[in-house]
Amino acid sequence: MVRRIDVTGADGVRLAAWEFADPPKGSGETDRAPAVLLLHGLMGRAAHWAGTARWLSERYRAVALDQRGHGRSDKPADGPYTREAYVADAEAAVEQLGLAPVTLIGHSMGALTAWQLAAKRPDLVRAVVICDMRAGALGAASQREWEDWFRTWPVPFATLADVRKWFGEDDPWVERPSPARGEFFAEVMAERADGWRPVFSRRQMLISRETWVHDAHWEELALVRCPTLVVRGLDGELGRAEAHEMVRVLPRGRYAEVVDAGHLVHYDQPEGWRTEIEPFLEETANEPVAPPLSQP
């Protein structure tokens, strides 16, 4: 059973959180299921976590969040789409839904949000899973590439089949056919009067990306005191050397990789993804959280 829960984020932005299966039943507050908050990447949506959330729900309360500008959450024209806003939204979701101490699982931009929240509020976070997100700065050239890429999209698409084919085969960024990538983008399209268009604003996505693409995030990574698993797809965007350096910088970092997976690790290879993260989740399910950081 799918359940939507409204959350009030930073600046009063309305956010949609989702449970894709019923959590395990406990007899009281002391034995309630440990919680997991799932954070999608740029252009993603909570529904991309449905498969993961369903197997998680066998042991955990699994909640996926549509982040601002994405999915069914508000998309304020003027934002803000800053790192601070995304982190504050995730913090609000944890507190309003009573998820603490929570395990944060984030993909790409959502992983950055996860480790920034863990650095800011160690008292809320039990463990973190970072899925295919780099800590190093990507730079201005990367942002220009994204601007150029967005201009190549043949929007509107006549059918969802066209969406799947373009993103899975015809997109100039596709090195080899990827049906999973086509399905991923089909889930973020909505039918309009003239055809199928993304549920997000590409302009807002660029604004959001602009707020983190020029900076490195090693210092915040080093502040994450809880157990943290860095997962990469062998054909993803996070290289092995950088992933190992992230594990070294993290006080309690670990490394995992999923074979035959690209950037969309959990979507490309759901079974391999589960195999790599499930033991970590089981091991850290009762991990005590750190005390809150002292205020200056």
C-alpha positions, 0 to 999 in steps of 0.5 A, spaced: 500 500 500 502 506 497 501 512 502 503 519 501 505 524 507 506 531 507 512 534 510 513 542 511 520 543 509 524 550 509 521 556 508 514 553 508 515 549 502 510 543 501 514 536 500 511 529 499 514 523 502 512 516 501 511 509 504 511 504 498 509 498 503 507 498 510 512 498 515 513 492 520 509 492 526 511 493 533 508 493 540 510 499 542 515 505 542 521 501 544 521 496 539 519 500 533 522 499 526 528 502 525 527 508 520 530 509 513 530 515 509 531 515 501 533 521 498 533 521 490 538 525 485 537 531 481 531 530 476 529 523 480 523 522 484 521 518 490 518 513 486 525 511 483 526 508 490 520 503 490 523 497 489 528 498 495 523 501 499 519 495 499 524 490 501 527 495 506 520 495 509 521 487 511 525 490 517 525 498 517 520 503 516 522 506 509 520 513 507 522 516 500 522 524 499 520 528 493 525 533 494 523 540 492 523 541 485 522 534 484 516 529 483 510 531 487 513 536 492 513 544 491 517 547 485 517 554 487 519 559 481 524 563 485 527 557 490 531 557 494 534 551 491 541 551 495 544 546 499 542 549 505 535 548 503 535 541 501 539 539 507 533 543 511 528 539 508 531 532 509 532 535 517 524 537 517 522 530 514 526 526 519 523 530 525 516 531 523 516 524 521 519 521 527 524 517 524 530 519 528 535 516 529 535 514 521 539 511 516 540 516 510 540 512 503 542 517 498 543 517 490 547 522 487 545 529 489 541 526 494 547 522 497 550 529 498 544 531 502 545 525 506 552 526 508 551 534 509 545 532 514 549 527 518 555 532 518 550 538 521 545 533 525 549 527 528 544 526 533 539 524 528 543 520 523 545 512 525 548 511 518 549 513 511 549 510 504 552 514 499 550 512 492 555 514 486 556 521 488 563 525 488 566 529 493 570 533 489 568 539 485 566 538 478 567 545 475 564 550 470 565 545 464 561 540 467 555 545 468 556 547 461 555 540 459 549 539 462 546 546 459 548 543 452 545 536 454 538 539 456 538 543 450 538 536 446 532 534 449 527 533 443 521 535 448 515 534 448 516 527 447 510 524 443 509 517 447 512 514 453 515 509 448 519 515 445 522 517 452 524 510 453 528 510 446 531 517 447 534 516 454 535 509 453 538 509 446 538 515 442 541 520 447 548 523 445 550 521 453 548 514 452 554 510 451 551 503 450 543 501 450 540 502 457 533 500 458 533 502 465 535 509 464 530 509 459 525 507 464 528 511 469 526 518 465 519 515 463 518 515 471 519 523 471 515 525 465 508 527 465 503 528 459 501 535 457 496 537 451 502 537 447 505 531 449 510 528 454 514 533 458 519 532 465 515 533 471 521 538 473 523 545 470 530 544 467 532 551 469 531 549 476 535 543 475 541 547 473 540 552 478 540 547 484 546 543 480 550 550 480 549 550 488 554 544 489 558 543 482 563 548 483 565 546 490 569 540 493 565 537 499 571 533 503 570 537 509 563 536 510 565 528 509 570 528 514 565 531 519 560 524 518 561 520 525 556 515 523 558 508 519 558 510 512 558 506 506 560 508 499 557 505 493 559 506 486 557 502 480 563 500 476 560 504 470 558 510 474 560 517 475 564 516 481 571 513 480 574 507 484 580 512 486 575 517 489 571 512 492 577 509 496 579 516 498 572 518 500 572 512 505 579 514 507 576 521 509 570 518 512 571 517 520 568 510 519 567 509 512 566 503 508 567 501 500 562 497 496 561 496 488 556 493 484 558 490 477 554 492 471 551 498 474 552 505 471 550 511 475 543 509 476 546 503 481 539 501 485 535 502 478 540 498 474 542 492 478 537 492 484 539 485 486 546 487 486 545 493 490 541 490 495 546 484 496 551 490 497 547 494 502 543 490 506 549 487 510 551 494 512 544 496 514 543 490 518 550 491 522 548 498 523 541 497 525 542 499 532 548 503 532 547 509 537 547 516 535 553 521 536 551 527 541 549 533 537 554 538 535 555 544 541 553 550 538 558 556 538 
